[in-house]
Amino acid sequence: MYPDGIERWRQRAPWVVIVAFGASGVVHLVHPSTFTRMVPTFMPAKTALVYVSGVAELACAAGLWRRAPWAGVASAALLLVIWPANLQDAINAQRGDVLSTQVEQWVRFPLQIPLIWCALQARFRRRSRPESS
């Protein structure tokens, strides 16, 4: 297997996604305009898509938290589906005058890769089992 340090990180990695999806999902629902600008220009019903993705993020966060068997793969798939929105946000930032925003968005775009890895580590988390009497 893996050395203990790596194994501990693999066990805790899904929490990165739980926190990210929990916070982001709430913002999707409370302040959707934060994300509507990120929806690729060719997509219709931008606000509806933001609401749907917010609910999906919260569902995945809950699934990861509960260690549901489907949650790791579903979270990774969701991250892949929303990746074009992060690319659109980086492209939109290029049109602005603020260099820090441009750098932030282009750094954020590749961060999806480690998030996908973190989500997929959920399949390695062990569920505590009650001892039988």
Backbone as JSON, one array per atom type, in Angstrom:
{
  "sequence": "MYPDGIERWRQRAPWVVIVAFGASGVVHLVHPSTFTRMVPTFMPAKTALVYVSGVAELACAAGLWRRAPWAGVASAALLLVIWPANLQDAINAQRGDVLSTQVEQWVRFPLQIPLIWCALQARFRRRSRPESS",
  "N": [[0.84, -1.19, 0.0], [0.41, 2.25, 0.67], [2.72, 4.58, 2.23], [2.19, 5.51, 5.71], [1.73, 8.33, 6.07], [0.91, 9.24, 3.52], [-1.32, 7.66, 3.19], [-2.95, 8.6, 5.27], [-3.43, 11.19, 4.3], [-4.85, 10.57, 1.96], [-7.13, 9.54, 3.11], [-8.21, 11.81, 4.25], [-8.49, 13.6, 2.16], [-11.03, 13.82, 0.73], [-12.39, 15.65, 2.35], [-11.52, 18.14, 1.58], [-12.94, 18.6, -0.74], [-15.52, 18.39, 0.27], [-15.69, 20.68, 1.92], [-15.17, 22.71, 0.0], [-17.28, 22.28, -1.89], [-19.46, 22.56, -0.17], [-19.35, 25.27, 0.7], [-19.31, 26.62, -1.79], [-21.67, 25.63, -2.96], [-23.67, 26.74, -1.33], [-23.29, 29.48, -1.89], [-23.94, 29.45, -4.61], [-26.72, 29.13, -4.42], [-27.6, 31.24, -2.8], [-26.51, 33.59, -3.83], [-26.65, 33.69, -6.85], [-25.75, 35.23, -9.02], [-23.05, 35.54, -8.76], [-21.99, 33.37, -10.04], [-23.24, 33.19, -12.54], [-21.96, 34.65, -14.52], [-19.88, 33.03, -15.14], [-20.82, 30.89, -16.54], [-20.49, 29.21, -19.57], [-20.68, 31.03, -22.64], [-22.25, 29.91, -24.68], [-24.18, 28.43, -23.43], [-27.58, 27.96, -22.49], [-30.09, 29.39, -20.27], [-28.72, 30.39, -17.9], [-28.9, 31.14, -15.11], [-30.57, 29.13, -14.08], [-28.94, 26.92, -14.51], [-26.9, 27.52, -12.73], [-28.24, 27.3, -10.28], [-28.91, 24.54, -10.38], [-26.34, 23.37, -10.47], [-25.41, 24.22, -8.01], [-27.11, 22.86, -6.2], [-26.35, 20.29, -6.89], [-23.67, 20.33, -6.06], [-23.99, 20.61, -3.28], [-25.36, 18.22, -2.74], [-23.4, 16.35, -3.46], [-21.41, 17.04, -1.6], [-22.71, 16.36, 0.78], [-23.01, 13.63, 0.31], [-20.31, 12.81, 0.21], [-19.57, 13.43, 2.81], [-21.16, 11.67, 4.25], [-20.07, 9.39, 3.38], [-21.04, 8.02, 1.17], [-21.21, 5.51, -1.34], [-21.36, 6.35, -4.02], [-20.54, 8.97, -4.08], [-17.85, 9.96, -4.42], [-17.13, 9.46, -7.14], [-19.26, 10.78, -8.38], [-18.76, 13.41, -7.51], [-16.27, 13.91, -8.71], [-17.05, 13.73, -11.39], [-18.86, 15.88, -11.5], [-17.07, 17.99, -11.05], [-15.63, 17.83, -13.43], [-17.65, 18.47, -15.24], [-18.23, 21.12, -14.57], [-15.9, 22.36, -15.15], [-15.56, 23.76, -17.67], [-16.83, 26.16, -17.02], [-15.05, 27.36, -15.26], [-12.95, 27.8, -17.02], [-14.21, 29.63, -18.74], [-14.53, 31.73, -16.94], [-11.85, 32.42, -16.5], [-11.19, 33.3, -19.05], [-12.96, 35.45, -19.27], [-11.83, 37.07, -17.29], [-9.49, 37.88, -18.51], [-10.34, 39.91, -20.14], [-10.66, 41.98, -18.46], [-9.28, 44.74, -16.52], [-7.85, 44.31, -14.25], [-5.04, 42.91, -13.08], [-4.54, 41.11, -10.95], [-6.93, 39.7, -10.71], [-6.98, 38.36, -13.13], [-4.74, 36.67, -12.88], [-5.52, 35.2, -10.64], [-7.79, 33.8, -11.62], [-6.68, 32.23, -13.69], [-4.95, 30.66, -12.23], [-6.73, 29.31, -10.64], [-8.13, 27.73, -12.45], [-6.53, 25.32, -13.23], [-6.6, 24.11, -10.74], [-8.71, 22.43, -10.52], [-7.87, 19.89, -11.11], [-6.36, 18.73, -8.86], [-8.55, 18.79, -7.11], [-10.32, 16.98, -8.28], [-8.81, 14.66, -7.92], [-8.84, 14.59, -5.11], [-11.58, 14.16, -4.66], [-11.9, 11.62, -5.76], [-10.56, 10.09, -3.94], [-12.32, 9.37, -2.04], [-13.27, 6.84, -2.37], [-11.48, 5.31, -1.04], [-11.76, 5.76, 1.59], [-12.3, 4.51, 4.77], [-15.11, 3.16, 6.28], [-16.31, 3.38, 9.52], [-17.13, 0.54, 11.36], [-19.64, -0.76, 13.43], [-18.91, -2.69, 16.3], [-19.71, -6.11, 16.64], [-21.74, -7.79, 19.04]],
  "CA": [[0.0, 0.0, 0.0], [1.1, 3.53, 0.73], [3.21, 4.94, 3.58], [1.12, 6.01, 6.58], [1.44, 9.75, 5.82], [0.13, 9.37, 2.29], [-2.61, 7.02, 3.44], [-3.75, 9.54, 6.07], [-3.87, 12.28, 3.4], [-5.88, 10.02, 1.08], [-8.34, 9.41, 3.91], [-8.74, 13.15, 4.55], [-8.63, 14.39, 0.94], [-12.41, 14.18, 0.38], [-12.84, 16.81, 3.12], [-11.22, 19.34, 0.79], [-14.07, 18.75, -1.65], [-16.71, 18.64, 1.09], [-15.67, 22.1, 2.31], [-15.29, 23.53, -1.21], [-18.64, 22.15, -2.43], [-20.41, 23.11, 0.79], [-19.32, 26.73, 0.62], [-19.69, 27.05, -3.13], [-23.08, 25.31, -3.18], [-24.49, 27.76, -0.65], [-23.19, 30.74, -2.66], [-24.73, 29.23, -5.83], [-28.14, 29.28, -4.15], [-27.88, 32.52, -2.15], [-26.07, 34.7, -4.69], [-26.33, 33.04, -8.12], [-25.08, 36.12, -9.98], [-21.6, 35.32, -8.63], [-21.59, 32.3, -10.94], [-23.85, 33.24, -13.87], [-20.98, 35.17, -15.48], [-18.94, 31.96, -15.44], [-21.45, 29.9, -17.42], [-20.04, 29.47, -20.95], [-21.6, 31.89, -23.39], [-23.15, 29.15, -25.55], [-25.16, 27.7, -22.62], [-28.83, 28.69, -22.19], [-30.65, 29.35, -18.91], [-27.55, 30.46, -17.02], [-29.25, 31.14, -13.69], [-31.08, 27.8, -13.75], [-27.77, 26.04, -14.44], [-26.19, 27.83, -11.49], [-29.0, 26.67, -9.2], [-28.77, 23.08, -10.49], [-24.99, 22.98, -10.07], [-25.31, 24.43, -6.56], [-27.77, 21.74, -5.54], [-25.5, 19.11, -7.13], [-22.5, 20.45, -5.18], [-24.41, 20.32, -1.91], [-25.66, 16.79, -2.67], [-22.11, 15.63, -3.46], [-20.76, 17.3, -0.31], [-23.4, 15.52, 1.77], [-22.67, 12.24, 0.03], [-18.93, 12.58, 0.64], [-19.57, 13.49, 4.27], [-21.78, 10.43, 4.74], [-19.28, 8.3, 2.78], [-21.87, 7.26, 0.23], [-20.34, 4.91, -2.35], [-21.45, 7.07, -5.29], [-20.2, 10.39, -3.93], [-16.53, 10.31, -4.96], [-17.2, 9.48, -8.6], [-20.19, 11.86, -8.75], [-18.08, 14.68, -7.28], [-15.27, 14.06, -9.77], [-17.79, 14.01, -12.62], [-19.36, 17.25, -11.4], [-15.93, 18.88, -11.26], [-15.35, 17.83, -14.86], [-18.75, 19.15, -15.94], [-18.18, 22.57, -14.33], [-14.59, 22.87, -15.55], [-15.67, 24.81, -18.69], [-17.21, 27.43, -16.38], [-13.82, 27.96, -14.76], [-12.23, 28.31, -18.2], [-14.91, 30.84, -19.17], [-14.21, 32.77, -15.97], [-10.49, 32.86, -16.78], [-11.25, 34.07, -20.3], [-13.6, 36.73, -18.93], [-10.89, 37.87, -16.51], [-8.53, 38.46, -19.45], [-10.94, 41.11, -20.72], [-10.66, 43.03, -17.44], [-8.06, 45.53, -16.35], [-7.22, 44.0, -12.98], [-4.11, 41.79, -13.28], [-4.67, 40.11, -9.88], [-8.09, 38.86, -11.03], [-6.57, 37.49, -14.23], [-3.84, 35.65, -12.33], [-6.33, 34.35, -9.75], [-8.65, 32.92, -12.41], [-5.87, 31.25, -14.42], [-4.42, 29.72, -11.24], [-7.88, 28.53, -10.17], [-8.54, 26.79, -13.5], [-5.93, 23.99, -13.1], [-6.83, 23.53, -9.42], [-9.74, 21.4, -10.63], [-7.22, 18.57, -11.18], [-6.23, 18.14, -7.52], [-9.88, 18.6, -6.51], [-10.82, 15.71, -8.81], [-8.07, 13.62, -7.21], [-9.36, 14.54, -3.74], [-12.91, 13.55, -4.7], [-11.76, 10.19, -6.04], [-10.01, 9.4, -2.77], [-13.44, 8.95, -1.19], [-13.45, 5.38, -2.48], [-10.51, 4.65, -0.17], [-12.05, 6.06, 3.0], [-12.91, 3.38, 5.47], [-16.26, 3.47, 7.13], [-16.25, 2.68, 10.82], [-18.2, -0.44, 11.53], [-19.88, -1.07, 14.84], [-18.51, -4.03, 16.69], [-20.84, -6.97, 16.99], [-21.64, -8.32, 20.4]],
  "C": [[0.88, 1.25, 0.0], [1.68, 3.75, 2.13], [2.08, 5.6, 4.37], [0.75, 7.46, 6.31], [0.59, 9.96, 4.6], [-1.26, 8.77, 2.5], [-3.52, 7.93, 4.27], [-4.27, 10.67, 5.19], [-4.98, 11.78, 2.49], [-7.21, 9.88, 1.83], [-9.01, 10.77, 4.15], [-9.02, 13.99, 3.31], [-10.08, 14.74, 0.57], [-12.93, 15.39, 1.16], [-12.53, 18.12, 2.41], [-12.41, 19.63, -0.12], [-15.35, 19.04, -0.87], [-16.79, 20.13, 1.46], [-15.89, 22.99, 1.09], [-16.72, 23.49, -1.76], [-19.67, 22.72, -1.46], [-20.5, 24.62, 0.69], [-19.83, 27.21, -0.74], [-21.17, 26.78, -3.41], [-24.01, 26.32, -2.53], [-24.46, 29.07, -1.43], [-23.98, 30.61, -3.97], [-26.2, 29.55, -5.58], [-28.5, 30.65, -3.58], [-27.56, 33.7, -3.05], [-25.67, 34.16, -6.06], [-25.59, 33.93, -9.12], [-23.55, 36.02, -9.9], [-21.13, 34.32, -9.69], [-22.19, 32.4, -12.34], [-22.87, 33.76, -14.92], [-19.98, 34.1, -15.91], [-19.51, 30.94, -16.42], [-21.01, 30.21, -18.85], [-21.12, 30.16, -21.78], [-22.6, 31.12, -24.24], [-24.25, 28.43, -24.77], [-26.4, 28.56, -22.37], [-29.14, 28.64, -20.69], [-29.56, 29.37, -17.84], [-27.9, 30.4, -15.53], [-29.77, 29.77, -13.25], [-29.91, 26.81, -13.63], [-26.97, 26.27, -13.16], [-26.91, 27.18, -10.31], [-28.82, 25.14, -9.21], [-27.38, 22.65, -10.04], [-24.78, 23.19, -8.57], [-25.94, 23.31, -5.77], [-26.92, 20.47, -5.71], [-24.26, 19.15, -6.23], [-22.87, 20.11, -3.74], [-24.73, 18.83, -1.74], [-24.37, 15.97, -2.64], [-21.38, 15.82, -2.13], [-21.39, 16.42, 0.78], [-23.06, 14.05, 1.56], [-21.25, 11.89, 0.46], [-18.86, 12.53, 2.16], [-20.12, 12.19, 4.87], [-21.06, 9.19, 4.23], [-20.13, 7.4, 1.9], [-20.98, 6.74, -0.9], [-20.3, 5.67, -3.67], [-20.79, 8.44, -5.25], [-18.86, 10.79, -4.53], [-16.55, 10.44, -6.47], [-18.13, 10.61, -9.06], [-19.53, 13.23, -8.58], [-17.03, 14.94, -8.35], [-15.95, 14.4, -11.1], [-18.33, 15.44, -12.62], [-18.23, 18.26, -11.63], [-15.54, 18.94, -12.73], [-16.4, 18.62, -15.64], [-18.64, 20.67, -15.75], [-16.84, 23.18, -14.72], [-14.69, 23.93, -16.66], [-16.08, 26.17, -18.11], [-15.97, 28.13, -15.82], [-12.96, 28.49, -15.9], [-12.88, 29.6, -18.69], [-14.59, 32.0, -18.23], [-12.8, 33.31, -16.19], [-10.44, 33.7, -18.04], [-11.87, 35.44, -20.04], [-12.64, 37.64, -18.17], [-9.85, 38.52, -17.42], [-9.04, 39.77, -20.05], [-10.96, 42.27, -19.74], [-9.31, 43.71, -17.34], [-7.27, 45.13, -15.11], [-6.36, 42.75, -13.13], [-4.28, 40.72, -12.21], [-5.84, 39.18, -10.15], [-7.72, 37.9, -12.15], [-5.7, 36.35, -13.72], [-4.64, 34.67, -11.48], [-7.15, 33.35, -10.56], [-7.85, 31.88, -13.17], [-5.21, 30.27, -13.47], [-5.54, 28.78, -10.79], [-8.26, 27.44, -11.18], [-7.87, 25.42, -13.35], [-6.12, 23.35, -11.72], [-7.95, 22.48, -9.42], [-9.09, 20.0, -10.6], [-7.0, 17.99, -9.79], [-7.57, 17.95, -6.81], [-10.5, 17.29, -7.0], [-10.12, 14.55, -8.1], [-8.62, 13.47, -5.79], [-10.73, 13.85, -3.7], [-12.79, 12.04, -4.89], [-11.17, 9.42, -4.87], [-11.11, 8.92, -1.84], [-13.64, 7.43, -1.26], [-12.5, 4.62, -1.58], [-10.78, 4.9, 1.31], [-12.74, 4.86, 3.62], [-14.04, 3.87, 6.35], [-16.1, 2.69, 8.42], [-17.42, 1.74, 10.93], [-18.4, -0.72, 13.0], [-19.47, -2.5, 15.13], [-19.73, -4.85, 17.06], [-20.63, -7.57, 18.37], [-21.69, -9.82, 20.41]]
}
